[in-house]
Amino acid sequence: MRNVVSAPVGESDCLRDKHIRDAIHELSPAQREVVRLRCHGWRLCEIAEATGRSPDTVRQHWYRAKAKLDQALGTLR
């Protein structure tokens, strides 16, 4: 029976993670908050209610954040 060892995290994984963190850091604080809550499963209307922002404002933050992240991280695909 062979021993199976997990592969160590490579330098490319670390660089990718840094690239993701940098891209998220470039978002506005409101955009980061919306992205974080969406990643936790919140709906846009729930985020609007919890943050006191209008649903349209939250939706705008979400779509602009997605566009920025897609542009910044598109090279990782």
PDB file with one MODEL, atoms N, CA, C and O in Angstrom:
MODEL        1
ATOM      1  N   MET A   1       0.844  -1.178   0.000  1.00  0.00           N
ATOM      2  CA  MET A   1       0.000   0.000   0.000  1.00  0.00           C
ATOM      3  C   MET A   1       0.887   1.238   0.000  1.00  0.00           C
ATOM      4  O   MET A   1       1.837   1.337   0.776  1.00  0.00           O
ATOM      5  N   ARG A   2       0.559   2.189  -0.890  1.00  0.00           N
ATOM      6  CA  ARG A   2       1.359   3.403  -0.992  1.00  0.00           C
ATOM      7  C   ARG A   2       0.878   4.451  -0.004  1.00  0.00           C
ATOM      8  O   ARG A   2      -0.306   4.521   0.323  1.00  0.00           O
ATOM      9  N   ASN A   3       1.804   5.257   0.460  1.00  0.00           N
ATOM     10  CA  ASN A   3       1.449   6.431   1.244  1.00  0.00           C
ATOM     11  C   ASN A   3       1.083   7.544   0.277  1.00  0.00           C
ATOM     12  O   ASN A   3       1.802   7.796  -0.691  1.00  0.00           O
ATOM     13  N   VAL A   4      -0.011   8.196   0.533  1.00  0.00           N
ATOM     14  CA  VAL A   4      -0.422   9.316  -0.308  1.00  0.00           C
ATOM     15  C   VAL A   4      -0.184  10.588   0.478  1.00  0.00           C
ATOM     16  O   VAL A   4      -0.677  10.757   1.593  1.00  0.00           O
ATOM     17  N   VAL A   5       0.576  11.469  -0.124  1.00  0.00           N
ATOM     18  CA  VAL A   5       0.913  12.730   0.529  1.00  0.00           C
ATOM     19  C   VAL A   5       0.329  13.855  -0.302  1.00  0.00           C
ATOM     20  O   VAL A   5       0.425  13.849  -1.529  1.00  0.00           O
ATOM     21  N   SER A   6      -0.274  14.811   0.367  1.00  0.00           N
ATOM     22  CA  SER A   6      -0.815  15.965  -0.344  1.00  0.00           C
ATOM     23  C   SER A   6       0.318  16.758  -0.962  1.00  0.00           C
ATOM     24  O   SER A   6       1.407  16.871  -0.397  1.00  0.00           O
ATOM     25  N   ALA A   7       0.042  17.293  -2.114  1.00  0.00           N
ATOM     26  CA  ALA A   7       1.039  18.142  -2.758  1.00  0.00           C
ATOM     27  C   ALA A   7       1.142  19.447  -1.989  1.00  0.00           C
ATOM     28  O   ALA A   7       0.128  19.989  -1.548  1.00  0.00           O
ATOM     29  N   PRO A   8       2.350  19.954  -1.823  1.00  0.00           N
ATOM     30  CA  PRO A   8       2.502  21.228  -1.120  1.00  0.00           C
ATOM     31  C   PRO A   8       1.902  22.356  -1.950  1.00  0.00           C
ATOM     32  O   PRO A   8       1.787  22.272  -3.173  1.00  0.00           O
ATOM     33  N   VAL A   9       1.529  23.397  -1.249  1.00  0.00           N
ATOM     34  CA  VAL A   9       0.997  24.566  -1.942  1.00  0.00           C
ATOM     35  C   VAL A   9       2.133  25.166  -2.746  1.00  0.00           C
ATOM     36  O   VAL A   9       3.191  25.482  -2.203  1.00  0.00           O
ATOM     37  N   GLY A  10       1.915  25.320  -4.016  1.00  0.00           N
ATOM     38  CA  GLY A  10       2.952  25.833  -4.889  1.00  0.00           C
ATOM     39  C   GLY A  10       2.997  27.340  -4.910  1.00  0.00           C
ATOM     40  O   GLY A  10       2.090  28.027  -4.442  1.00  0.00           O
ATOM     41  N   GLU A  11       4.079  27.826  -5.466  1.00  0.00           N
ATOM     42  CA  GLU A  11       4.251  29.267  -5.578  1.00  0.00           C
ATOM     43  C   GLU A  11       3.140  29.883  -6.423  1.00  0.00           C
ATOM     44  O   GLU A  11       2.685  30.991  -6.140  1.00  0.00           O
ATOM     45  N   SER A  12       2.703  29.171  -7.455  1.00  0.00           N
ATOM     46  CA  SER A  12       1.637  29.717  -8.305  1.00  0.00           C
ATOM     47  C   SER A  12       0.330  29.858  -7.526  1.00  0.00           C
ATOM     48  O   SER A  12      -0.432  30.796  -7.764  1.00  0.00           O
ATOM     49  N   ASP A  13       0.061  28.930  -6.591  1.00  0.00           N
ATOM     50  CA  ASP A  13      -1.136  29.046  -5.748  1.00  0.00           C
ATOM     51  C   ASP A  13      -1.051  30.286  -4.868  1.00  0.00           C
ATOM     52  O   ASP A  13      -2.031  31.015  -4.714  1.00  0.00           O
ATOM     53  N   CYS A  14       0.118  30.520  -4.296  1.00  0.00           N
ATOM     54  CA  CYS A  14       0.312  31.689  -3.432  1.00  0.00           C
ATOM     55  C   CYS A  14       0.162  32.982  -4.224  1.00  0.00           C
ATOM     56  O   CYS A  14      -0.439  33.945  -3.747  1.00  0.00           O
ATOM     57  N   LEU A  15       0.711  32.997  -5.437  1.00  0.00           N
ATOM     58  CA  LEU A  15       0.585  34.188  -6.273  1.00  0.00           C
ATOM     59  C   LEU A  15      -0.861  34.426  -6.675  1.00  0.00           C
ATOM     60  O   LEU A  15      -1.316  35.569  -6.710  1.00  0.00           O
ATOM     61  N   ARG A  16      -1.589  33.350  -6.979  1.00  0.00           N
ATOM     62  CA  ARG A  16      -3.001  33.482  -7.341  1.00  0.00           C
ATOM     63  C   ARG A  16      -3.792  34.043  -6.159  1.00  0.00           C
ATOM     64  O   ARG A  16      -4.617  34.940  -6.331  1.00  0.00           O
ATOM     65  N   ASP A  17      -3.538  33.513  -4.958  1.00  0.00           N
ATOM     66  CA  ASP A  17      -4.243  33.994  -3.771  1.00  0.00           C
ATOM     67  C   ASP A  17      -3.955  35.471  -3.529  1.00  0.00           C
ATOM     68  O   ASP A  17      -4.858  36.232  -3.181  1.00  0.00           O
ATOM     69  N   LYS A  18      -2.705  35.876  -3.712  1.00  0.00           N
ATOM     70  CA  LYS A  18      -2.340  37.285  -3.537  1.00  0.00           C
ATOM     71  C   LYS A  18      -3.053  38.141  -4.577  1.00  0.00           C
ATOM     72  O   LYS A  18      -3.534  39.230  -4.264  1.00  0.00           O
ATOM     73  N   HIS A  19      -3.122  37.659  -5.800  1.00  0.00           N
ATOM     74  CA  HIS A  19      -3.799  38.389  -6.872  1.00  0.00           C
ATOM     75  C   HIS A  19      -5.281  38.580  -6.527  1.00  0.00           C
ATOM     76  O   HIS A  19      -5.843  39.650  -6.764  1.00  0.00           O
ATOM     77  N   ILE A  20      -5.900  37.561  -5.976  1.00  0.00           N
ATOM     78  CA  ILE A  20      -7.308  37.643  -5.573  1.00  0.00           C
ATOM     79  C   ILE A  20      -7.477  38.649  -4.439  1.00  0.00           C
ATOM     80  O   ILE A  20      -8.376  39.490  -4.479  1.00  0.00           O
ATOM     81  N   ARG A  21      -6.612  38.563  -3.425  1.00  0.00           N
ATOM     82  CA  ARG A  21      -6.690  39.516  -2.307  1.00  0.00           C
ATOM     83  C   ARG A  21      -6.501  40.947  -2.795  1.00  0.00           C
ATOM     84  O   ARG A  21      -7.223  41.849  -2.372  1.00  0.00           O
ATOM     85  N   ASP A  22      -5.534  41.157  -3.683  1.00  0.00           N
ATOM     86  CA  ASP A  22      -5.286  42.496  -4.221  1.00  0.00           C
ATOM     87  C   ASP A  22      -6.506  43.013  -4.984  1.00  0.00           C
ATOM     88  O   ASP A  22      -6.868  44.183  -4.857  1.00  0.00           O
ATOM     89  N   ALA A  23      -7.134  42.151  -5.770  1.00  0.00           N
ATOM     90  CA  ALA A  23      -8.312  42.557  -6.540  1.00  0.00           C
ATOM     91  C   ALA A  23      -9.458  42.944  -5.607  1.00  0.00           C
ATOM     92  O   ALA A  23     -10.143  43.939  -5.846  1.00  0.00           O
ATOM     93  N   ILE A  24      -9.665  42.176  -4.564  1.00  0.00           N
ATOM     94  CA  ILE A  24     -10.723  42.487  -3.599  1.00  0.00           C
ATOM     95  C   ILE A  24     -10.412  43.789  -2.872  1.00  0.00           C
ATOM     96  O   ILE A  24     -11.313  44.584  -2.602  1.00  0.00           O
ATOM     97  N   HIS A  25      -9.139  44.007  -2.554  1.00  0.00           N
ATOM     98  CA  HIS A  25      -8.730  45.234  -1.863  1.00  0.00           C
ATOM     99  C   HIS A  25      -9.012  46.477  -2.710  1.00  0.00           C
ATOM    100  O   HIS A  25      -9.232  47.559  -2.166  1.00  0.00           O
ATOM    101  N   GLU A  26      -9.007  46.329  -4.028  1.00  0.00           N
ATOM    102  CA  GLU A  26      -9.260  47.462  -4.923  1.00  0.00           C
ATOM    103  C   GLU A  26     -10.732  47.866  -4.970  1.00  0.00           C
ATOM    104  O   GLU A  26     -11.056  48.944  -5.469  1.00  0.00           O
ATOM    105  N   LEU A  27     -11.618  47.031  -4.467  1.00  0.00           N
ATOM    106  CA  LEU A  27     -13.038  47.381  -4.422  1.00  0.00           C
ATOM    107  C   LEU A  27     -13.271  48.453  -3.365  1.00  0.00           C
ATOM    108  O   LEU A  27     -12.487  48.591  -2.426  1.00  0.00           O
ATOM    109  N   SER A  28     -14.339  49.198  -3.522  1.00  0.00           N
ATOM    110  CA  SER A  28     -14.713  50.160  -2.483  1.00  0.00           C
ATOM    111  C   SER A  28     -15.162  49.381  -1.244  1.00  0.00           C
ATOM    112  O   SER A  28     -15.539  48.214  -1.350  1.00  0.00           O
ATOM    113  N   PRO A  29     -15.123  50.019  -0.072  1.00  0.00           N
ATOM    114  CA  PRO A  29     -15.594  49.317   1.134  1.00  0.00           C
ATOM    115  C   PRO A  29     -17.026  48.794   0.989  1.00  0.00           C
ATOM    116  O   PRO A  29     -17.329  47.691   1.444  1.00  0.00           O
ATOM    117  N   ALA A  30     -17.900  49.569   0.366  1.00  0.00           N
ATOM    118  CA  ALA A  30     -19.291  49.124   0.184  1.00  0.00           C
ATOM    119  C   ALA A  30     -19.352  47.916  -0.746  1.00  0.00           C
ATOM    120  O   ALA A  30     -20.120  46.985  -0.502  1.00  0.00           O
ATOM    121  N   GLN A  31     -18.555  47.925  -1.802  1.00  0.00           N
ATOM    122  CA  GLN A  31     -18.525  46.784  -2.721  1.00  0.00           C
ATOM    123  C   GLN A  31     -17.985  45.542  -2.017  1.00  0.00           C
ATOM    124  O   GLN A  31     -18.520  44.448  -2.194  1.00  0.00           O
ATOM    125  N   ARG A  32     -16.929  45.705  -1.221  1.00  0.00           N
ATOM    126  CA  ARG A  32     -16.371  44.562  -0.472  1.00  0.00           C
ATOM    127  C   ARG A  32     -17.413  43.981   0.472  1.00  0.00           C
ATOM    128  O   ARG A  32     -17.534  42.763   0.596  1.00  0.00           O
ATOM    129  N   GLU A  33     -18.165  44.852   1.137  1.00  0.00           N
ATOM    130  CA  GLU A  33     -19.186  44.382   2.068  1.00  0.00           C
ATOM    131  C   GLU A  33     -20.260  43.570   1.335  1.00  0.00           C
ATOM    132  O   GLU A  33     -20.664  42.506   1.804  1.00  0.00           O
ATOM    133  N   VAL A  34     -20.711  44.066   0.203  1.00  0.00           N
ATOM    134  CA  VAL A  34     -21.733  43.356  -0.567  1.00  0.00           C
ATOM    135  C   VAL A  34     -21.189  42.015  -1.056  1.00  0.00           C
ATOM    136  O   VAL A  34     -21.885  41.002  -0.975  1.00  0.00           O
ATOM    137  N   VAL A  35     -19.960  41.996  -1.560  1.00  0.00           N
ATOM    138  CA  VAL A  35     -19.354  40.745  -2.032  1.00  0.00           C
ATOM    139  C   VAL A  35     -19.241  39.750  -0.883  1.00  0.00           C
ATOM    140  O   VAL A  35     -19.561  38.572  -1.042  1.00  0.00           O
ATOM    141  N   ARG A  36     -18.789  40.222   0.266  1.00  0.00           N
ATOM    142  CA  ARG A  36     -18.623  39.334   1.428  1.00  0.00           C
ATOM    143  C   ARG A  36     -19.961  38.715   1.833  1.00  0.00           C
ATOM    144  O   ARG A  36     -20.047  37.512   2.078  1.00  0.00           O
ATOM    145  N   LEU A  37     -20.991  39.539   1.902  1.00  0.00           N
ATOM    146  CA  LEU A  37     -22.300  39.028   2.303  1.00  0.00           C
ATOM    147  C   LEU A  37     -22.894  38.099   1.246  1.00  0.00           C
ATOM    148  O   LEU A  37     -23.524  37.097   1.585  1.00  0.00           O
ATOM    149  N   ARG A  38     -22.697  38.425  -0.033  1.00  0.00           N
ATOM    150  CA  ARG A  38     -23.174  37.526  -1.097  1.00  0.00           C
ATOM    151  C   ARG A  38     -22.470  36.177  -1.002  1.00  0.00           C
ATOM    152  O   ARG A  38     -23.090  35.136  -1.222  1.00  0.00           O
ATOM    153  N   CYS A  39     -21.185  36.190  -0.677  1.00  0.00           N
ATOM    154  CA  CYS A  39     -20.435  34.935  -0.537  1.00  0.00           C
ATOM    155  C   CYS A  39     -20.951  34.102   0.634  1.00  0.00           C
ATOM    156  O   CYS A  39     -20.755  32.888   0.676  1.00  0.00           O
ATOM    157  N   HIS A  40     -21.607  34.759   1.576  1.00  0.00           N
ATOM    158  CA  HIS A  40     -22.205  34.049   2.712  1.00  0.00           C
ATOM    159  C   HIS A  40     -23.664  33.688   2.441  1.00  0.00           C
ATOM    160  O   HIS A  40     -24.372  33.225   3.335  1.00  0.00           O
ATOM    161  N   GLY A  41     -24.108  33.902   1.204  1.00  0.00           N
ATOM    162  CA  GLY A  41     -25.443  33.460   0.819  1.00  0.00           C
ATOM    163  C   GLY A  41     -26.562  34.477   0.967  1.00  0.00           C
ATOM    164  O   GLY A  41     -27.731  34.148   0.766  1.00  0.00           O
ATOM    165  N   TRP A  42     -26.214  35.715   1.318  1.00  0.00           N
ATOM    166  CA  TRP A  42     -27.255  36.726   1.475  1.00  0.00           C
ATOM    167  C   TRP A  42     -27.797  37.140   0.114  1.00  0.00           C
ATOM    168  O   TRP A  42     -27.056  37.207  -0.866  1.00  0.00           O
ATOM    169  N   ARG A  43     -29.095  37.417   0.064  1.00  0.00           N
ATOM    170  CA  ARG A  43     -29.718  37.973  -1.136  1.00  0.00           C
ATOM    171  C   ARG A  43     -29.521  39.490  -1.126  1.00  0.00           C
ATOM    172  O   ARG A  43     -29.309  40.092  -0.074  1.00  0.00           O
ATOM    173  N   LEU A  44     -29.595  40.094  -2.305  1.00  0.00           N
ATOM    174  CA  LEU A  44     -29.378  41.539  -2.402  1.00  0.00           C
ATOM    175  C   LEU A  44     -30.371  42.321  -1.546  1.00  0.00           C
ATOM    176  O   LEU A  44     -29.993  43.312  -0.921  1.00  0.00           O
ATOM    177  N   CYS A  45     -31.632  41.894  -1.506  1.00  0.00           N
ATOM    178  CA  CYS A  45     -32.629  42.605  -0.699  1.00  0.00           C
ATOM    179  C   CYS A  45     -32.310  42.498   0.796  1.00  0.00           C
ATOM    180  O   CYS A  45     -32.588  43.426   1.555  1.00  0.00           O
ATOM    181  N   GLU A  46     -31.732  41.381   1.218  1.00  0.00           N
ATOM    182  CA  GLU A  46     -31.333  41.222   2.623  1.00  0.00           C
ATOM    183  C   GLU A  46     -30.167  42.147   2.956  1.00  0.00           C
ATOM    184  O   GLU A  46     -30.118  42.733   4.038  1.00  0.00           O
ATOM    185  N   ILE A  47     -29.238  42.272   2.027  1.00  0.00           N
ATOM    186  CA  ILE A  47     -28.094  43.165   2.234  1.00  0.00           C
ATOM    187  C   ILE A  47     -28.579  44.605   2.324  1.00  0.00           C
ATOM    188  O   ILE A  47     -28.118  45.368   3.173  1.00  0.00           O
ATOM    189  N   ALA A  48     -29.507  44.977   1.450  1.00  0.00           N
ATOM    190  CA  ALA A  48     -30.054  46.336   1.477  1.00  0.00           C
ATOM    191  C   ALA A  48     -30.694  46.635   2.825  1.00  0.00           C
ATOM    192  O   ALA A  48     -30.463  47.693   3.412  1.00  0.00           O
ATOM    193  N   GLU A  49     -31.487  45.714   3.303  1.00  0.00           N
ATOM    194  CA  GLU A  49     -32.166  45.914   4.590  1.00  0.00           C
ATOM    195  C   GLU A  49     -31.162  46.002   5.736  1.00  0.00           C
ATOM    196  O   GLU A  49     -31.288  46.863   6.606  1.00  0.00           O
ATOM    197  N   ALA A  50     -30.174  45.122   5.742  1.00  0.00           N
ATOM    198  CA  ALA A  50     -29.200  45.081   6.840  1.00  0.00           C
ATOM    199  C   ALA A  50     -28.276  46.295   6.847  1.00  0.00           C
ATOM    200  O   ALA A  50     -27.841  46.738   7.910  1.00  0.00           O
ATOM    201  N   THR A  51     -27.976  46.834   5.666  1.00  0.00           N
ATOM    202  CA  THR A  51     -27.026  47.948   5.591  1.00  0.00           C
ATOM    203  C   THR A  51     -27.699  49.307   5.516  1.00  0.00           C
ATOM    204  O   THR A  51     -27.031  50.336   5.619  1.00  0.00           O
ATOM    205  N   GLY A  52     -29.018  49.323   5.337  1.00  0.00           N
ATOM    206  CA  GLY A  52     -29.726  50.592   5.236  1.00  0.00           C
ATOM    207  C   GLY A  52     -29.577  51.263   3.880  1.00  0.00           C
ATOM    208  O   GLY A  52     -29.907  52.439   3.724  1.00  0.00           O
ATOM    209  N   ARG A  53     -29.084  50.523   2.908  1.00  0.00           N
ATOM    210  CA  ARG A  53     -28.955  51.053   1.553  1.00  0.00           C
ATOM    211  C   ARG A  53     -30.183  50.639   0.743  1.00  0.00           C
ATOM    212  O   ARG A  53     -30.877  49.679   1.076  1.00  0.00           O
ATOM    213  N   SER A  54     -30.426  51.386  -0.321  1.00  0.00           N
ATOM    214  CA  SER A  54     -31.549  51.009  -1.185  1.00  0.00           C
ATOM    215  C   SER A  54     -31.184  49.751  -1.965  1.00  0.00           C
ATOM    216  O   SER A  54     -30.007  49.501  -2.223  1.00  0.00           O
ATOM    217  N   PRO A  55     -32.178  48.966  -2.338  1.00  0.00           N
ATOM    218  CA  PRO A  55     -31.898  47.777  -3.150  1.00  0.00           C
ATOM    219  C   PRO A  55     -31.160  48.112  -4.450  1.00  0.00           C
ATOM    220  O   PRO A  55     -30.298  47.352  -4.890  1.00  0.00           O
ATOM    221  N   ASP A  56     -31.501  49.254  -5.063  1.00  0.00           N
ATOM    222  CA  ASP A  56     -30.813  49.649  -6.300  1.00  0.00           C
ATOM    223  C   ASP A  56     -29.336  49.944  -6.054  1.00  0.00           C
ATOM    224  O   ASP A  56     -28.488  49.595  -6.874  1.00  0.00           O
ATOM    225  N   THR A  57     -29.029  50.581  -4.934  1.00  0.00           N
ATOM    226  CA  THR A  57     -27.634  50.876  -4.602  1.00  0.00           C
ATOM    227  C   THR A  57     -26.858  49.595  -4.361  1.00  0.00           C
ATOM    228  O   THR A  57     -25.735  49.448  -4.843  1.00  0.00           O
ATOM    229  N   VAL A  58     -27.442  48.673  -3.625  1.00  0.00           N
ATOM    230  CA  VAL A  58     -26.780  47.389  -3.353  1.00  0.00           C
ATOM    231  C   VAL A  58     -26.564  46.630  -4.658  1.00  0.00           C
ATOM    232  O   VAL A  58     -25.495  46.061  -4.873  1.00  0.00           O
ATOM    233  N   ARG A  59     -27.555  46.617  -5.514  1.00  0.00           N
ATOM    234  CA  ARG A  59     -27.439  45.938  -6.807  1.00  0.00           C
ATOM    235  C   ARG A  59     -26.310  46.567  -7.630  1.00  0.00           C
ATOM    236  O   ARG A  59     -25.536  45.861  -8.277  1.00  0.00           O
ATOM    237  N   GLN A  60     -26.227  47.888  -7.600  1.00  0.00           N
ATOM    238  CA  GLN A  60     -25.174  48.592  -8.331  1.00  0.00           C
ATOM    239  C   GLN A  60     -23.791  48.220  -7.781  1.00  0.00           C
ATOM    240  O   GLN A  60     -22.864  47.966  -8.549  1.00  0.00           O
ATOM    241  N   HIS A  61     -23.656  48.189  -6.454  1.00  0.00           N
ATOM    242  CA  HIS A  61     -22.379  47.781  -5.845  1.00  0.00           C
ATOM    243  C   HIS A  61     -22.017  46.364  -6.272  1.00  0.00           C
ATOM    244  O   HIS A  61     -20.860  46.094  -6.593  1.00  0.00           O
ATOM    245  N   TRP A  62     -22.988  45.459  -6.279  1.00  0.00           N
ATOM    246  CA  TRP A  62     -22.751  44.060  -6.630  1.00  0.00           C
ATOM    247  C   TRP A  62     -22.268  43.924  -8.074  1.00  0.00           C
ATOM    248  O   TRP A  62     -21.259  43.269  -8.335  1.00  0.00           O
ATOM    249  N   TYR A  63     -22.985  44.541  -9.006  1.00  0.00           N
ATOM    250  CA  TYR A  63     -22.624  44.393 -10.416  1.00  0.00           C
ATOM    251  C   TYR A  63     -21.306  45.090 -10.748  1.00  0.00           C
ATOM    252  O   TYR A  63     -20.535  44.593 -11.570  1.00  0.00           O
ATOM    253  N   ARG A  64     -21.040  46.232 -10.120  1.00  0.00           N
ATOM    254  CA  ARG A  64     -19.749  46.903 -10.362  1.00  0.00           C
ATOM    255  C   ARG A  64     -18.600  46.096  -9.763  1.00  0.00           C
ATOM    256  O   ARG A  64     -17.530  45.999 -10.364  1.00  0.00           O
ATOM    257  N   ALA A  65     -18.815  45.522  -8.591  1.00  0.00           N
ATOM    258  CA  ALA A  65     -17.774  44.693  -7.969  1.00  0.00           C
ATOM    259  C   ALA A  65     -17.492  43.469  -8.826  1.00  0.00           C
ATOM    260  O   ALA A  65     -16.333  43.113  -9.038  1.00  0.00           O
ATOM    261  N   LYS A  66     -18.547  42.822  -9.321  1.00  0.00           N
ATOM    262  CA  LYS A  66     -18.348  41.646 -10.180  1.00  0.00           C
ATOM    263  C   LYS A  66     -17.570  42.015 -11.437  1.00  0.00           C
ATOM    264  O   LYS A  66     -16.688  41.270 -11.863  1.00  0.00           O
ATOM    265  N   ALA A  67     -17.891  43.156 -12.028  1.00  0.00           N
ATOM    266  CA  ALA A  67     -17.193  43.584 -13.248  1.00  0.00           C
ATOM    267  C   ALA A  67     -15.717  43.859 -12.963  1.00  0.00           C
ATOM    268  O   ALA A  67     -14.850  43.471 -13.746  1.00  0.00           O
ATOM    269  N   LYS A  68     -15.432  44.527 -11.843  1.00  0.00           N
ATOM    270  CA  LYS A  68     -14.037  44.814 -11.483  1.00  0.00           C
ATOM    271  C   LYS A  68     -13.261  43.528 -11.213  1.00  0.00           C
ATOM    272  O   LYS A  68     -12.124  43.376 -11.659  1.00  0.00           O
ATOM    273  N   LEU A  69     -13.879  42.613 -10.487  1.00  0.00           N
ATOM    274  CA  LEU A  69     -13.198  41.354 -10.175  1.00  0.00           C
ATOM    275  C   LEU A  69     -12.995  40.520 -11.434  1.00  0.00           C
ATOM    276  O   LEU A  69     -11.951  39.892 -11.608  1.00  0.00           O
ATOM    277  N   ASP A  70     -13.985  40.515 -12.302  1.00  0.00           N
ATOM    278  CA  ASP A  70     -13.854  39.763 -13.548  1.00  0.00           C
ATOM    279  C   ASP A  70     -12.710  40.319 -14.390  1.00  0.00           C
ATOM    280  O   ASP A  70     -11.935  39.564 -14.976  1.00  0.00           O
ATOM    281  N   GLN A  71     -12.614  41.639 -14.444  1.00  0.00           N
ATOM    282  CA  GLN A  71     -11.536  42.266 -15.212  1.00  0.00           C
ATOM    283  C   GLN A  71     -10.177  41.970 -14.576  1.00  0.00           C
ATOM    284  O   GLN A  71      -9.222  41.632 -15.276  1.00  0.00           O
ATOM    285  N   ALA A  72     -10.091  42.097 -13.264  1.00  0.00           N
ATOM    286  CA  ALA A  72      -8.814  41.899 -12.574  1.00  0.00           C
ATOM    287  C   ALA A  72      -8.380  40.441 -12.551  1.00  0.00           C
ATOM    288  O   ALA A  72      -7.186  40.147 -12.604  1.00  0.00           O
ATOM    289  N   LEU A  73      -9.334  39.534 -12.472  1.00  0.00           N
ATOM    290  CA  LEU A  73      -9.002  38.120 -12.294  1.00  0.00           C
ATOM    291  C   LEU A  73      -9.185  37.293 -13.561  1.00  0.00           C
ATOM    292  O   LEU A  73      -8.962  36.083 -13.542  1.00  0.00           O
ATOM    293  N   GLY A  74      -9.577  37.908 -14.630  1.00  0.00           N
ATOM    294  CA  GLY A  74      -9.800  37.181 -15.873  1.00  0.00           C
ATOM    295  C   GLY A  74      -8.587  36.408 -16.341  1.00  0.00           C
ATOM    296  O   GLY A  74      -8.724  35.388 -17.016  1.00  0.00           O
ATOM    297  N   THR A  75      -7.404  36.876 -15.995  1.00  0.00           N
ATOM    298  CA  THR A  75      -6.171  36.199 -16.413  1.00  0.00           C
ATOM    299  C   THR A  75      -5.935  34.912 -15.645  1.00  0.00           C
ATOM    300  O   THR A  75      -5.080  34.116 -16.033  1.00  0.00           O
ATOM    301  N   LEU A  76      -6.676  34.687 -14.560  1.00  0.00           N
ATOM    302  CA  LEU A  76      -6.466  33.484 -13.743  1.00  0.00           C
ATOM    303  C   LEU A  76      -7.203  32.277 -14.296  1.00  0.00           C
ATOM    304  O   LEU A  76      -6.977  31.160 -13.832  1.00  0.00           O
ATOM    305  N   ARG A  77      -8.059  32.467 -15.255  1.00  0.00           N
ATOM    306  CA  ARG A  77      -8.863  31.360 -15.782  1.00  0.00           C
ATOM    307  C   ARG A  77      -8.083  30.504 -16.722  1.00  0.00           C
ATOM    308  O   ARG A  77      -8.614  29.529 -17.255  1.00  0.00           O
TER     309      ARG A  77
ENDMDL
END
